[in-house]
């Protein structure tokens, strides 16, 4: 179950998209150095634009790697040979 903070961040992200205060940038994980695309909320400041990371984009096939919570509807992968957004 999602936490209140996670729901709040999702709502903030939705508002940022509506206001066009969103950007994407490439970051790297500190430990591995692997690249990861990050969605950021942009905030103007006196010194420029602050990029606040709020979401990581998956760089793997989520249909192969993630399991939805119990009771959630899923896509039948056998019937959908072409998956939108598959990597």
C-alpha positions as CSV (number, residue, x, y, z in Angstrom):
1,X,0.0,0.0,0.0
2,X,1.3,3.4,-0.9
3,X,2.2,5.8,1.9
4,X,0.9,9.2,2.4
5,X,4.2,10.7,1.4
6,X,4.2,8.7,-1.8
7,X,0.6,9.8,-2.6
8,X,1.6,13.4,-1.9
9,X,4.6,13.2,-4.3
10,X,2.4,11.8,-7.0
11,X,-0.1,14.6,-6.5
12,X,2.8,17.1,-6.7
13,X,4.0,15.5,-9.9
14,X,0.5,15.8,-11.4
15,X,0.3,19.5,-10.5
16,X,3.8,20.1,-11.9
17,X,2.8,18.5,-15.2
18,X,-0.3,20.6,-15.4
19,X,1.8,23.7,-14.8
20,X,4.5,22.6,-17.2
21,X,7.0,22.7,-14.3
22,X,8.6,19.3,-15.2
23,X,11.8,18.3,-16.8
24,X,13.8,15.1,-17.3
25,X,17.5,14.7,-16.7
26,X,20.0,12.0,-16.7
27,X,21.5,11.1,-13.4
28,X,23.8,8.3,-12.2
29,X,23.5,6.1,-9.1
30,X,26.3,6.9,-6.6
31,X,27.3,3.4,-5.9
32,X,27.3,1.8,-9.3
33,X,27.6,4.8,-11.7
34,X,24.8,3.4,-13.8
35,X,22.7,6.0,-15.6
36,X,19.1,6.5,-14.8
37,X,16.6,8.9,-16.4
38,X,14.9,11.0,-13.7
39,X,11.7,13.1,-13.8
40,X,12.1,16.4,-11.9
41,X,9.8,19.1,-10.7
42,X,11.4,22.4,-11.7
43,X,11.4,25.3,-9.2
44,X,12.6,28.8,-10.1
45,X,15.0,30.5,-7.7
46,X,17.1,33.6,-7.7
47,X,20.1,31.6,-8.8
48,X,18.4,29.7,-11.6
49,X,16.2,26.6,-11.8
50,X,16.2,24.0,-9.1
51,X,15.6,20.4,-10.3
52,X,13.8,18.3,-7.6
53,X,14.0,14.6,-8.6
54,X,10.7,12.8,-7.8
55,X,10.6,9.7,-10.0
56,X,13.0,7.3,-11.7
57,X,12.1,5.9,-15.2
58,X,12.5,2.2,-15.5
59,X,15.4,1.1,-17.7
60,X,14.2,-2.5,-17.8
61,X,11.2,-4.4,-19.0
62,X,8.7,-3.8,-16.2
63,X,6.4,-6.6,-17.4
64,X,9.2,-9.1,-16.8
65,X,10.5,-7.6,-13.5
66,X,7.6,-6.2,-11.5
67,X,4.6,-7.9,-9.8
68,X,1.4,-6.0,-9.1
69,X,-0.2,-6.1,-5.6
70,X,-2.7,-8.9,-4.9
71,X,-6.0,-8.2,-6.5
72,X,-4.7,-5.7,-9.1
73,X,-5.8,-6.2,-12.6
74,X,-2.9,-7.2,-14.9
75,X,-2.4,-7.5,-18.7
76,X,-2.4,-10.9,-20.2
77,X,1.0,-10.9,-21.8
78,X,0.2,-14.0,-23.9
79,X,-2.6,-12.0,-25.8
80,X,-0.6,-8.8,-26.1
81,X,2.5,-9.6,-28.1
82,X,3.4,-5.9,-28.6
83,X,3.5,-4.0,-25.4
84,X,3.4,-0.2,-25.5
85,X,6.4,1.3,-24.0
86,X,8.4,-2.0,-23.8
87,X,12.1,-1.5,-23.8
